Amino acid sequence: MNTANIVGNDRIPAIEGRELQVLDPATDELVATVPDSGPEETRRAIDAAASAFEQWRLVPPSERAEVLLTFADALKTDRERLASILTREQGKPLAESRAEIDYAASFLPVAAEAGVEILEERVDIPGKDVRVLQRPVGVTAAITPWNFPIAMLAKKTAPAMAAGCVQVIKPAEQTPLSGIAFVELGLEAGIPPGVLNVVTGTPGPIGDALLADSRVRKISFTGSTEVGRHLMRGGAENLLRLSLELGGHAPMIVFEDADLDRAIEVAMKAKFRNAGQTCISPNRFLVHHRLHDAFVERLADAASNLVSGRGDRDGVDLGPLIDDVAVAKVFDHIDDALARGAEIASGGGRRNPPGLTDRFPEPTVLLNTGPGMRCWHEETFGPVCPVRSFTDDEEAIELANRSDHGLAGYAVTDDPVRIERIARDLQAGIIGVNDGAPAVASVPFGGIRHSGFGREGGRWGVLEHLETITVSRIP
Ligand code: NAP
């Protein structure tokens, strides 16, 4: 595939000729090289976007919606090719890559519909004709992580385009190919040149160029809390609008009335997707003491049965972690927990599938974990399940909320009083009750506290890309 930057109608290499390697995390084989771009390539991409904005903002929302729907169809038609690119550079099993592409495609019709339905309003003021309009914010930027490189991009791109905005995209260094393939396909499907542009490279120079250019009016970022803070500081000068989808540390509470089959189903679904490298994946399992032993036994058993290997092989449940740093963090967290009194119910070692890298930690269930341990306050981002028992609901909710993050939270219960309590008190932007997959394109997705602000999905995602303008006329 052509891996050059996408700038307007042009494909451009890095001006200074530098390149970055994209490696398969399962084998360390070289998959491709991409431009290691800097401020000048970024400026050209902003130029292309700013120029495209002058036409795109005037295209009626219904026509923009048509383009988005054609793009969604193209994604579905090209799913196999995109899934194999995604698995190759990211490592996840092909079935998960296919699901990611379907999930990504589902944002396009949702945004298209919202773009058409968000209408001008009138406010009734005697003696005046007051209109409240929505205008696209203008040139935006999308900075995306490596864990869901197509889905995280579609979540940003679809609402931006539906609102009439244009975008400069900086994909993650480890997974740039999926973003390039996604945009390439969009342009083939009829998105006008310049509406979406891609610049690959190391983050500092590109990020700083985006922050410094006053034509960029919004950055939509998914990634770590630390980089989110950096963008917030850097965006202060231009009073940049930001949507920050940052790290999480989701609790999962298994209440006393929980059905155990359901609890295991929710835990397995929410925890092991993408080998645990998922921002909404549970990091702390709080289990009522009466269910604790049975829950641990069944979770340990189910986790041990997951198959590790290359994502493109049949029957594989867990691909590799993205790199050696990610693997080291998993083992640091396990070692720290053990040193502070935790015990291993299952896993704890490496799988080492023959011929592959050593980035396949065993799915691990840890007992007797608690707030003093690193895994209780830092995202492990791997297949580790720290478990703790509790005796009453009060204690469970207090422990669950003992985190600065607030992205997702889970509860397993059918008790209406508990469900209301969770909805009211759990510090999380997305709450799954008996639901291990609460993120769908038509509902708002985003966090509170150190997990950031802003929402993606549904009309909420489109509203993030609009400015509200008042026109007050005296007739
Ligand atoms: P990261 O280091 O923050 O990187 C995310 C993106 O930001 C990458 O494209 C990265 O580029 C770029 N970046 C890094 N430093 C930058 C800078 N100074 N200026 C501009 N851009 C910069 O996060 P990650 O480790 O890749 O991703 C994992 C994190 O993302 C986890 O914390 C996870 O919870 C979070 N996440 C959150 C959500 C959500 O919706 N809330 C979803 C998925 C992931 P390079 O790749 O080139 O470094």
Residues whose N, C-alpha, C, O or C-beta is under 5 A from the ligand:
A	BS01	NAP	I143 T144 P145 W146 K170 P171 A172 E173 Q174 G201 T202 P203 G204 G207 T222 G223 S224 T225 V227 E245 L246 G247 G248 C279 S451
